Amino acid sequence: MRLALRRLALLVLVLLSAQSTRSAYAGDADPAKLGKIRAAMQAFVDDQDLAGAVTVVGRKNGVVSLEAVGSLNLEKKQPMVKDSIFRIASMTKPITAIGIMILADEGKLSVEDPVEKYLPEFKGQMLISARSPDAVTLKKPARPITLRDLLTHTSGLTGALPPAVSDLYVKRNRTLAEATLVYSQRPLEFEPGSKWSYCNPGIDTLGRVIEVVSGHSYEDFLRKRVFEPLGMNDTTFYPTPAQLERCAITYLKKDGQLTPSPNTLIDLPKDPKFPIPAGGLYSTGPDLAKLYQMMLNQGTLGKTRILSPESVAAMTKVQTGELTTGFTAGMGFGFGWAVVRQPQGITEMLSAGTYGHGGAYGTQGWLDPNKDLFLILLIQRTGLPNSDASKMRQQFQELAVAGVK
């Protein structure tokens, strides 16, 4: 009898614990409203706007909606699955910034440091003061570029890739050290800190700084300090053959139909050496959910700490003052993250202070601390006029926000 009572008490505790976990996990989410996300994404598939999509809605305590619709590969008739792998392109940039802030937390660097402190090839960098059809006039900039400048896209480094580096992006057969050497020898387009100009070479340079300061390759540093601790097992610069089988194909809509759109900047050649800190990651919805939970939890996931609360705060507040930034109206920039200054248009349903980043193939990831909410949209589409302002993002965000009020 006593043993039976103990078992009954244990069962009650387990049920209460499970109910408590479900409540914390779901928050104020409305499953019926969140269910509309699937139908909306399926409509884009039916209209040949997308082959497929994975969407994730979550809070700091967990995921409240995870959906997969459509096809991973139309030609092979492979259905999209919840752990499909996507090229997340420039959504890599904030993760590179996280690597820098880990080193800042350890006192190994400061965001105010000049880049030349770690990469001497940047010493003596010049600034374009005038252009004519026949010549370019150079002068010394008022100050050297800093890590802060790179993190906020205000360095003056040209965002255009020179032919030598464009070739490097395609072949992926050189190193970060070789790429940043090329970047360092190009004159600045404007005085550091005076303008905002989206800059892939600047983020690649941060990747090289991580290598020099940490003593590890950029990709190994992120794997050991971010991906493995968070259990992001499908987040990588170099997918295995098995992972590539789960990688969504990129499509272009042409004449009303979707057609495969090979991408030379991201599709991997044999034996790649260049990880592309500005945009080379592959990842999944569940993996990114762990990263975003960590950010909403002030740098921790469970008992694992990745960043200090101070670094999370610095990364996710506007660091660009009144400069015009971003690809949609009302945006500012933090360290690696775009930040909503004034919600409007595509961000109207989000709070001021929401931060995130998009990718070239329509992928989006946004975190709204005020609503305790993160949103992940994973698609693979080229040819969108502005992937940060896509109709897919608009509908997904509207439905997700309505489902967690």
TINU-744647 format. One record per atom (N, C-alpha, C, CB): x, y, z. Coordinates in steps of 0.001 Angstrom, whole numbers, plus 500000, padded with zeros to 6 digits. Glycine has a CB too. Example, Ala and Ser with C-alpha at 12.3 -4.5 7.8 and 13.67 -1.06 7.14 Angstrom:
// residues 2
513190494310507800
512300495500507800
513200496700507800
511308495527509046
512850497750507080
513670498940507140
512900500030507870
514084499402505725
// end
This chain:
// residues 405
500834498790500000
500000500000500000
500863501251500000
499060500011501217
501913501257500881
502804502423500950
503529502635499631
503823502257502085
503959501511499003
504650501600497717
503706502156496648
505192500212497292
502460501729496675
501486502221495705
501261503713495854
500168501482495857
501179504184497119
501005505620497365
502202506416496858
500797505885498862
503396505878497088
504609506558496597
504586506665495079
505880505807497054
504181505586494434
504124505606492966
503096506616492476
503790504208492419
501943506676493180
500907507634492803
501399509071492978
499640507403493637
502106509310494087
502647510649494338
503665511026493276
503288510723495730
504504510059492900
505516510310491869
504858510621490531
506457509100491727
503785509900490203
503075510134488953
502467511534488922
501984509079488756
501880511947490058
501310513292490139
502380514349489930
500620513505491487
503551514160490558
504652515114490400
505116515192488956
505822514731491300
505198514039488310
505626514012486906
504629514756486023
505786512559486417
503317514520486265
502292515184485471
502295516684485696
500927514616485794
502454517102486962
502521518524487263
503731519167486617
502554518748488760
504861518445486653
506081518957486046
505904519106484548
507263518041486352
505286518108483923
505068518165482473
504163519322482111
504468516853481962
503079519525482936
502175520630482661
502886521965482797
500974520579483593
503739522077483836
504506523313484046
505443523571482889
505299523243485349
506094522498482395
507012522632481274
506276523092480023
507728521310481010
505065522503479798
504302522888478617
503893524351478686
503068522004478467
503512524807479889
503094526192480040
504238527146479775
502534526427481424
505415526819480338
506579527682480124
507001527643478663
507752527255481031
506861526471478066
507288526285476683
506398527076475728
507270524797476314
505086527038475996
504151527639475047
503916529120475298
502838526913475097
504134529565476532
503875530963476836
502409531281476550
504810531887476017
502154532387475894
500789532788475579
500425532439474139
500611534283475814
501081531472473552
500863531152472147
499470530578471923
501922530168471658
498897530919470788
497586530425470368
497802529457469208
496627531608469955
497707528144469469
497994527162468410
497134527344467167
497798525767468943
495883527735467343
495000527896466183
495475529030465285
493559528159466638
495873530144465903
496370531269465109
497715530941464475
496491532524465976
498579530295465234
499895529925464679
499742528905463547
500809529348465790
498666528124463593
498423527146462532
498200527782461176
497240526301462878
497836529057461159
497621529744459888
498936529971459126
496926531080460133
500071529896459838
501366530089459175
501569529022458106
502524530047460205
501246527804458450
501435526708457494
500621526939456228
501044525369458130
499372527330456388
498519527567455218
499051528709454364
497086527871455656
499567529762455012
500102530906454269
501334530511453474
500441532054455222
502220529740454068
503424529312453354
503062528333452230
504431528660454332
502056527499452475
501627526570451434
501067527316450236
500586525599451979
500414528458450482
499884529259449375
501016529776448487
499052530439449914
502145530159449087
503299530586448290
503848529422447471
504401531162449200
503807528222448026
504238527034447283
503279526778446122
504307525791448217
501994526854446387
500985526595445350
501079527605444206
499578526631445960
501475528839444542
501602529892443528
502963529901442833
501360531237444162
503790528899443110
505121528798442500
506028529979442877
504989528717440980
505799530539444046
506719531552444562
507847530900445344
505975532559445447
507550529755445931
508532529016446725
508421527530446403
508322529265448248
509555526839446478
509506525375446426
509055524835447774
510888524783446036
509529525485448845
509185525040450186
509700526023451214
509746523648450456
509340525790452465
509754526691453540
509744525951454866
508835527929453608
510611526410455756
510567526022457167
510383527299457969
511872525241457609
509430527307458893
509205528462459751
509310528038461208
507828529103459465
509846528936462023
509961528687463460
509510529935464198
511423528298463858
508665529741465203
508288530807466126
508662530327467513
506752531165466028
509350531182468270
509784530738469588
509887531864470588
511099530051469485
510086531462471836
510293532381472929
511548531932473661
509054532435473880
511946532675474669
513188532332475358
513133530940475981
513486533362476432
511911530443476268
511770529121476874
511616527992475873
510604529118477785
511502528308474590
511396527225473624
510621527594472377
510760526053474262
510433526603471529
509749526764470245
508257526565470443
510297525768469190
507440527453469879
505989527312469964
505377526904468631
505366528609470439
506129527023467546
505644526599466233
506832526256465351
504771527702465572
506792525084464755
507809524652463796
507089523950462658
508881523709464464
507177524526461459
506446523992460305
507375523796459120
505290524924459918
507076522788458323
507774522562457054
506726522301455984
508789521363457155
506796523035454881
505847522855453780
506600522771452457
504817524013453743
505957522153451480
506526522133450134
507645521126449961
507031523486449783
508565521473449065
509605520532448642
511002521036448947
509482520255447164
511841520110449334
513270520351449474
513927520407448101
513924519261450343
513478519507447225
514033519365445887
512897518958444950
515202518316445858
512478519885444095
511348519622443211
511656518509442214
510961520890442467
512874518523441696
513242517555440662
513223516123441209
514633517885440096
513648515973442468
513683514644443080
512413514324443869
514886514531443991
511478515279443870
510235515117444618
510490514821446101
509403514000444001
511481515493446669
511783515345448088
510977516364448884
513302515516448353
510219515921449863
509451516877450674
510363517676451608
508379516138451496
509961518891451906
510653519677452917
510402519036454283
510179521168452897
511452518965455104
511317518425456455
511770519491457449
512147517108456626
511422519317458705
511654520353459705
513122520610459978
510977519983460978
513974519618459712
515409519832459910
516158519954458582
515998518692460733
515461520401457546
516127520679456271
517217521726456480
515104521161455204
518254521629455673
519403522528455797
519336523591454709
520738521739455709
519608524833455108
519523525982454206
520833526757454203
518361526903454611
521136527359453052
522215528335452990
521661529626453571
522751528536451513
522142530007454752
521551531177455413
522269532469455036
521580530997456926
523306532375454200
523964533555453621
524297534588454702
523065534193452541
523823535826454556
524261536904455459
523725536796456873
523855538216454897
522851535837457148
522521535554458542
523737535039459295
521381534538458626
524810534738458545
526096534379459150
526737535572459869
527051533844458076
526474536775459390
527179537960459900
527038538159461407
526674539186459196
525819538094461980
525733538249463429
526475537155464199
524291538265463848
526590535972463609
527289534881464274
528789535160464296
526998533538463573
529310535747463215
530703536202463220
530899537258464307
531102536771461830
529934538163464442
530011539188465476
529989538567466874
528859540182465322
529219537502467051
529208536798468336
530610536296468662
528203535618468311
531317535775467657
532692535326467875
533587536442468377
533263534756466599
533449537630467794
534234538789468246
533891539135469690
533981540010467331
532614539116470037
532203539506471381
532593538468472428
530709539733471417
532701537213472048
533236536202472969
534663536578473363
533203534783472320
535459536972472379
536841537368472653
536896538665473449
537618537524471347
535935539566473209
535872540796474008
535542540467475460
534821541774473429
534619539529475686
534284539111477043
535500538551477772
533172538073477015
536386537917477033
537589537327477637
538726538328477789
538063536156476805
538491539572477374
539514540601477487
540629540479476469
540095540570478842
540400539724475405
541442539507474400
541428540564473304
541285538139473781
540343541325473235
540270542444472299
539203543409472780
539966541956470853
539175544582472181
538126545567472418
537567545992471076
538662546794473216
536278546284471032
535690546720469768
536247548074469341
534166546792469887
536869548790470260
537456550086469921
538864549952469338
537494550972471153
539407548738469319
540765548540468808
540827548798467309
541254547119469117
541924549412466833
542113549510465381
542371548132464790
543280550464465042
541875547913463600
542068546626462937
543548546317462767
541369546614461577
544347547360462531
545778547154462290
546501546598463511
546425548457461870
545915546668464677
546525546080465881
546672544574465716
545680546399467140
545731543953465016
545729542501464825
546141542105463408
544351541938465134
545898542993462464
546229542718461061
547108543857460559
544929542568460175
548417543740460691
549325544836460334
549233545280458883
550724544432460622
548691544423458017
548562544799456608
547635545997456415
548049543618455799
546829546315457414
545931547468457321
546608548788457708
544723547243458203
547844548740458159
548554549983458498
548796550808457231
549906549672459209
548645552122457376
548895553008456245
547800553023455209
550154552632455597
546616552516455562
545518552501454605
545136553920454201
544305551770455191
544793554112452938
544484555435452403
542994555576452113
545293555697451134
542581556819451882
541192557171451640
541076557868450292
540644558069452773
540042557511449522
539795558207448254
539226559591448555
538818557391447339
539934560639448158
539452562000448399
538804562614447162
540596562879448864
539154562125445975
538562562647444737
538737561624443623
539206564007444337
537783561646442699
537846560777441529
537672561621440273
536765559663441601
538371561231439227
538167561816437911
538190560679436901
539255562901437582
537805560940435668
537837559856434669
539216559235434507
537369560376433330
540244559993434831
541594559504434568
542379559103435816
542353560546433835
541931559547436993
542763559310438180
541922559328439448
543877560362438276
542515558765440506
541943558786441850
542942559462442757
541597557348442361
542459560432443535
543323561130444482
543134560528445869
543020562654444496
544235560246446537
544191559607447842
544699560551448928
545013558321447832
544223560312450153
544761561024451311
544692560098452518
543978562354451579
545323560509453585
545300559720454805
543977559947455529
546497560081455717
543282558885455984
542032559096456716
542283559739458080
541294557767456894
541244560298458652
541385560971459947
541811560005461040
540077561644460338
541422558743460921
541814557720461897
541769556355461236
540892557750463147
542451555375461807
542370554014461256
540985553415461504
543462553108461879
540627552416460713
539370551710460951
539501550835462190
538974550857459722
538381550672462900
538349549892464135
537449548674463970
537866550758465313
537509547774464953
536603546631464951
535151547102465020
536918545688466127
534890548156465775
533545548731465831
533061549102464430
533524549971466751
533925549726463649
533552550113462286
533161548896461457
534703550861461608
533927547816461592
533619546601460833
532301545999461294
534750545571460977
532064545979462597
530854545391463159
529594546141462739
530949545360464666
529724547433462470
528568548277462151
528495548677460682
528597549517462998
529383548163459854
529419548500458421
529675549994458197
528099548093457748
530527550576459003
530846552000458859
532348552224458655
530365552778460092
533052551219458153
534515551294458062
535010552121456880
535086549908457967
534231552185455812
534714552799454573
535334551799453624
535715553871454885
535543550547454079
535986549511453142
534939549365452043
536221548146453872
535380549172450843
534436549017449751
533677547703449887
535159549082448403
532367547786449640
531561546581449696
531649545757448434
530143546931449961
532119546352447353
532264545627446086
533481544715446156
532390546614444891
533320543516445662
534423542561445680
535295542747444454
533899541120445750
536612542944444645
537502543029443491
537553541690442763
538917543457443926
537945541683441485
537942540427440722
538678539287441411
538551540657439376
539810539604442041
540589538547442690
539808537882443807
541891539110443237
539000538667444529
538242538113445639
536949537477445149
537941539195446669
536328538032444115
535158537384443529
535517535977443089
534614538199442340
536669535827442487
537142534517442068
537375533629443290
538435534646441235
537881534238444360
538122533490445590
536803532988446171
538866534364446620
535765533814446137
534459533402446645
533918532220445846
533468534577446595
534154532215444549
533652531139443703
534431529850443953
533738531536442221
535745529934443911
536567528730444019
536765528269445448
537899528968443390
536662529205446416
536827528907447832
538151528193448110
535663528058448324
539176528485447325
540426527737447406
541562528535448038
540835527288446034
541217529705448615
542222530496449321
541808530635450779
542403531895448661
542556531389451548
542304531490452971
541804532887453344
543569531152453753
541307533000454570
540910534308455074
542092535264455103
540304534180456466
543271534757455443
544461535611455478
544731536222454108
545686534810455949
544575535424453058
544817535937451706
543732536933451299
544878534778450694
542485536666451681
541406537583451326
541579538932452004
540057536984451698
541867538928453304
541976540195454023
543206540989453580
542033539942455528
544223540321453116
545366541042452555
544922541869451349
546491540056452152
544071541281450511
543543542016449357
542697543193449827
542708541083448448
541816542970450795
540960544054451299
541787545220451827
540035543533452405
542866544891452520
543661545929453190
544353546871452214
544696545288454081
544561546415450989
545299547217450019
544389548098449162
546114546313449128
543104548044449414
542175548881448664
541881550151449467
540861548106448349
541852551306448841
541579552548449579
540149552598450110
541833553756448683
539980553312451202
538668553484451799
537794554386450933
538797554060453208
536500554147450965
535544554931450193
535094556189450938
534338554079449846
535164556170452262
534761557330453060
535448557276454421
533215557378453229
535412558377455141
536038558436456458
535380557416457396
535934559867457048
536168556633458109
535595555651459036
534613556291460007
536702554954459813
533447555657460151
532432556118461077
531491557162460533
533073556645462263
531744557681459332
530946558799458824
529711558366458044
531796559665457951
529678557135457538
528551556645456734
528326555179457049
528809556847455210
527177554681456599
526887553245456664
526880552702455248
525521552962457382
527623551618455027
527634550972453715
527878549485453924
528724551598452775
526895548694453559
526935547249453781
528190546659453167
525686546570453198
528926545870453956
530284545531453537
530649544095453888
531277546483454173
530576543204452902
531011541820453104
532488541720453475
530746541009451852
533392542436452794
534804542345453175
535074542725454629
535622543224452279
534293543658455169
534479544025456569
534195542875457509
533599545188456920
533149542094457230
532814540953458087
533824539827457883
531381540449457792
534272539622456643
535341538642456423
536579539004457235
535695538553454926
536878540299457309
538044540748458068
537872540425459552
538268542263457873
536664540544460084
536424540146461468
536706538658461665
534979540469461874
536363537860460673
536672536439460761
538163536191460883
536129535711459554
538945536948460143
540407536818460225
540924537300461580
541083537612459090
540328538349462128
540719538812463465
540475537707464490
539936540097463856
539349537011464375
539074535889465279
540196534857465210
537723535230464932
540663534566464007
541746533594463854
543016534056464550
542026533343462379
543399535310464318
544651535831464860
544601535896466381
544947537217464284
543486536363466929
543388536551468380
543214535225469111
542225537480468714
542433534311468540
542139533048469230
543190531975469015
540813532524468780
543927532064467903
544881531015467573
544241529802466922
545604530591468804
542965529899466587
542249528807465920
541701529307464587
541096528260466819
541410528388463682
540745528813462454
539383529381462819
540608527631461442
538917530294462011
537623530946462249
536504529923462409
537290531905461102
536441528966461486
535340528010461529
535442527075462730
535305527199460245
536665526695463123
536833525852464312
536476526610465581
538270525334464402
536801527899465629
536473528703466801
534959528747467011
537037530130466651
534218529029465942
532768529086466087
532182527714466416
532135529632464813
532752526686465833
532247525338466128
532436525003467603
532960524287465251
533631525293468145
533930524918469529
533288525844470556
535418524901469740
533110527120470193
532646528092471180
531166528449471067
533453529333471059
530550528105469931
529139528446469734
528316527214469354
528999529524468651
528644526586468238
527776525547467691
527720524302468581
528250525162466304
528871523768468974
528852522573469820
528250522832471193
530250522037469979
528609523916471886
527988524160473195
526469524308473135
528579525399473810
525940524858472031
524500525050471906
523796523853471266
524222526292471097
524553522843470870
523949521685470218
523478521963468815
522807521191471022
524138522914468131
523778523260466750
524544522329465805
524099524775466435
524087521081465747
524865520036465088
524815520084463568
524390518707465544
523858520840463016
523747520944461560
524126522328461056
522337520609461118
524839523091461867
525296524417461458
526776524331461131
525030525482462569
527125524607459872
528486524367459412
528770525179458154
528712522869459147
530039525423457913
530457526041456658
530693524988455581
531726526871456869
530929523757456004
531270522692455070
530422521457455364
532778522351455152
529210521381454812
528331520237455084
528944518920454611
526977520445454412
528641517866455347
529034516523454938
528153516080453768
528923515522456129
528541515018453066
527659514505451997
526258514176452500
528271513261451368
526160513628453710
524844513300454261
524032514567454519
524990512490455561
524684515616455013
523977516879455243
523544517522453930
524863517847456031
524364517416452905
524002517995451611
522747517354451032
525155517847450629
522481516105451393
521260515445450936
520017516099451523
521289513968451303
520186516799452657
519063517483453316
519072518971453036
519104517247454820
519877519410452073
520014520832451789
519002521265450725
521450521154451329
518217522276451056
517192522767450133
517834523366448887
516297523812450823
517239523086447744
517717523630446478
517250525074446340
517219522775445283
518124525919445778
517790527316445531
517099527441444171
519062528206445589
515993528201444156
515211528327442930
515016529789442538
513857527647443097
514826529991441242
514466531277440649
513115531113439962
515564531772439635
512222532095440135
510944532051439435
511101532722438082
509826532735440265
510853531964437017
511026532464435658
509849532004434824
512368531980435041
509193532971434179
508020532670433360
506961531911434163
508430531855432127
506816532304435423
505789531718436271
506132530374436864
504559531587435512
507345529868436599
507745528554437085
509057528656437873
507895527565435906
509237527749438811
510482527693439566
511500526841438831
510240527141440978
512698527382438723
513785526655438075
515020526706438966
514093527245436671
515810525629439035
516998525641439898
517915526805439557
517765524320439773
518478527411440592
519322528593440427
520651528365441135
518617529864440979
521607527694440469
522911527461441093
523546528777441502
523842526698440140
524195528782442654
524808530009443158
526286529789443370
524141530467444464
527085530509442603
528529530292442643
529177530835443907
529172530923441443
528471531721444630
529066532258445851
528937531303447030
528425533581446197
527960530425446993
527688529584448139
527864528096447836
526296529841448633
527463527636446639
527598526218446336
529061525809446419
527025525900444942
529310524709447103
530676524352447464
531428523642446347
530664523484448682
532655524058446075
533539523274445207
534177522169446042
534637524179444542
535044521401445427
535763520370446177
536832521017447055
536402519335445215
536988520488448256
538039520912449184
538076522431449395
539386520440448677
536982523051449839
536993524496450059
537871524878451247
535574525007450278
538489526054451169
539332526561452252
538804527875452834
540753526758451751
537908528515452105
537457529844452496
536037529753453049
537519530826451296
535813529964454353
534497529751454948
533479530859454675
534650529594456409
533901532037454293
533061533222454062
532345533657455353
532020532931452950
533039534358456239
532402534864457459
531220535788457190
533416535593458292
531187536409456022
530086537311455673
528844536580455203
530527538269454606
528935535260454940
527732534620454414
527842533167454046
527296535335453254
528715532391454677
528963531036454225
528288529917454985
530362530804454252
527471530220455992
526928529154456831
525718528446456220
526548529716458166
525634527182456550
524443526366456356
523865526099457749
524772525014455583
522531526085457864
521929525819459165
520496525339458991
521971527074460053
519844525080460119
518467524596460148
517628525472461074
518415523118460603
516306525335460964
515423526047461867
515657525694463327
514002525769461506
515700524398463687
515936524047465086
517284524530465617
515845522560465251
518326524510464786
519632525007465241
519583526506465518
520719524704464196
519013527274464589
518948528721464779
518068529080465974
518418529401463512
517054528260466250
516208528506467416
517034528473468700
515075527468467486
517994527581468783
518857527515469975
519711528773470101
519764526268469917
520244529234468989
521055530448469009
520222531644469466
521657530717467618
519004531747468941
518168532897469262
517620532820470687
517020533000468269
517367531620471191
517018531481472602
518158531980473479
516684530016472939
519377531619473109
520539532089473854
520577533608473900
521825531550473233
520326534255472773
520348535712472743
519231536301473604
520222536212471305
518014535759473518
516913536275474321
517123536036475810
515614535642473881
517914535027476149
518238534718477548
519538535377478008
518338533213477735
519872536500477352
521023537304477771
522348536534477736
520790537832479165
522481535671476721
523757535002476489
523853533576476967
524809535762477121
522758533025477508
522808531659478014
521712530802477381
522673531651479543
521974529506477320
520967528507476981
521110527402478008
521134527963475501
520113527281478886
520253526351479996
521407526781480883
520468524916479487
522329525855481119
523498526156481951
524703526606481125
523873524936482775
524518526729479808
525627527092478924
525620528595478663
525542526313477588
526710529256479008
526833530682478712
527753530867477510
527373531466479946
527284531632476526
528063531951475340
528575533385475418
527223531748474068
527713534308475823
528051535725475891
527647536293477245
527366536506474752
528300537368477634
527876538092478823
526627538913478505
529013539004479346
525802539220479508
524653540101479260
525078541452478689
523868540314480551
526243541947479113
526732543230478620
527020543176477121
527991543642479381
527580542061476654
527862541932475222
526578541793474419
528770540730474963
525602541042474949
524311540937474268
523682542322474121
523360539989475040
523730543103475199
523144544451475160
523857545339474148
523199545098476548
525195545262474116
525959546097473183
525693545702471742
527451545999473478
525566544404471484
525342543933470120
523984544358469585
525463542426470063
522985544452470467
521601544543470023
520982545921470224
520783543528470740
521794546916470516
521287548283470540
521872549049469359
521634548987471884
521227550133468983
521703550921467853
523055551534468188
520684552022467481
524043551243467351
525402551750467536
525784552730466428
526400550590467577
524830553039465556
525133553877464389
524501555266464466
524665553186463132
524023555655465652
523476556993465805
522336557266464841
524556558014465611
522423558401464169
521371558813463250
521669558455461792
521154560295463369
522713557678461555
523037557292460179
521897556471459572
524360556488460138
521666556659458293
520701555836457568
521329554484457285
520249556526456247
520678553410457726
521252552081457583
520199551089457104
521859551613458910
520654549925456681
519773548811456405
519117548857455041
518733548748457437
518220547878454819
517576547693453523
516080547945453573
517834546303453015
515574548340454743
514183548764454873
514164549994455772
513273547613455452
513057550713455756
512981551978456492
512967551753458006
511734552756456072
513505552744458729
513423552743460180
514449551901460898
512110552298460577
515557551552460215
516529550646460803
517784551366461311
516919549600459790
518398550795462327
519732551156462760
520585549903462749
519715551814464167
521817550013463232
522672548821463272
523395548732464597
523685548836462121
523437547505465132
524238547199466296
525528546547465864
523476546301467266
526045545643466685
527257544900466332
526849543606465637
528130544602467598
526820543647464318
526465542465463537
524981542291463297
526979541262464208
524137542935464083
522691542812463956
522093544110463429
522059542440465307
521098544001462561
520255545144462233
519272545329463383
519508544940460861
518946546583463705
518081546883464853
516952547805464393
518898547541466021
515726547470464791
514567548288464443
514532549523465349
513246547466464574
514693550692464740
514595551949465494
513155552428465559
515482553033464860
512495552412464413
511119552886464310
510316551869463496
511058554310463654
509507551039464149
508742550025463418
507865550652462336
507875549220464386
507966550128461128
507165550615460003
507282549633458848
507618552040459563
506256549606458003
506315548718456848
506498547272457263
507436549133455923
507562546664456814
507827545243457067
508051544952458547
509040544789456271
508383545976459349
508621545774460783
507506546358461648
509949546394461179
506409546774461024
505347547476461751
504800546656462909
504218547833460805
504748545337462765
504171544483463803
505186544150464908
503642543194463178
506427544581464750
507481544298465714
507722545507466617
508777543904464991
508450545288467704
508736546364468656
510003547094468272
508861545812470077
510103548356468672
511396549043468607
512391548243469447
511287550538469117
513598548093468931
514597547279469619
514657545846469137
514329547286471075
513721545456468258
513837544143467608
515120544119466790
512594543841466703
515820542987466805
517063542890466049
517100541580465278
518282543001466982
517893541555464202
517975540347463404
518781540571462146
516595539854463052
518622539657461197
519355539763459933
518707538857458907
520854539398460117
518779539263457661
518303538453456556
519459537850455774
517426539281455638
519099537033454782
520091536429453904
519688536592452457
520280534955454234
520635536435451560
520421536724450144
519331535868449508
521703536530449393
519059534693450059
518106533779449429
516763533784450147
518672532364449401
516470534908450820
515158535093451437
515057534648452877
514152534373450659
516116534056453430
516075533635454825
516024534853455742
517295532756455164
515322534712456869
515176535809457823
515177535267459236
513888536603457555
515806536023460164
515762535685461576
515684536957462398
516988534849461980
514610537133463193
514397538359463952
513973538040465375
513347539238463271
514484538842466319
514247538631467737
513657539901468345
515556538227468462
512514539752469020
511821540880469629
511820540670471141
510359541025469072
512799541231471863
512867541020473314
511631541534474039
514098541697473878
511040542603473548
509866543174474202
508695542201474205
509460544470473517
508556541414473148
507479540431473045
507937539035473458
506939540395471625
509217538904473874
509796537586474145
509506536656472975
509236536992475467
510067537000471818
509685536333470578
510861536286469612
508489537044469928
511048535133468956
511934535096467790
511214534442466625
513245534337468112
511585534857465427
510934534436464188
511996533990463194
510070535582463593
511821532826462614
512771532307461629
512011531877460388
513594531121462208
512403532417459258
511841532027457961
512987531519457093
511088533230457267
512899530256456685
513945529655455852
513346529257454506
514585528417456558
513809529934453469
513444529636452086
514720529729451253
512326530621451548
514650529306450001
515805529413449115
515325529942447774
516531528036448951
515268531273447657
514789531943446454
515765533023446027
513399532543446683
516131533004444765
516844534128444176
515850534967443382
518019533641443271
516261536184443026
515426537032442197
514380537836442943
514761536212441198
514346537771444274
513424538615445023
513920540053444961
513289538134446499
513042541024444713
513495542424444610
514234542900445850
512313543333444358
513756542506447034
514399542843448302
514021541756449285
513972544269448824
514945540856449571
514594539711450425
514234540144451842
515751538715450474
514714541327452285
514349541825453607
512920542354453642
515312542917454036
512329542608452498
510966543141452432
510059542223451627
510968544545451819
510314540927451657
509542539989450845
508122539830451401
510249538621450788
507208539469450530
505827539221450962
505751537979451837
504898539067449746
506705537060451677
506742535882452541
507046536288453974
507787534871452040
508052537166454133
508401537648455463
507229538407456080
509646538546455400
506597539263455300
505494540087455796
504385539216456380
504935540970454670
503924538240455600
502812537410456064
503217536550457244
502300536529454935
504398535988457192
504867535144458297
504909535934459596
506259534565457986
505501537126459570
505613537907460790
504255538333461320
506472539120460551
503355538747460429
502026539154460878
501301538003461592
501192539645459684
501359536815461009
500678535675461604
501356535214462889
500618534531460614
502683535245462907
503406534816464101
503127535743465284
504908534765463819
503164537042465044
502915537999466126
501472537876466618
503202539447465651
500533537699465698
499130537532466096
498932536265466919
498226537496464860
499781535265466681
499631533987467367
500258533919468740
500202532927466542
500997534944469133
501632534904470454
501196536059471339
503139534920470309
500202536822470930
499713537926471757
498944537395472956
498824538869470932
// end
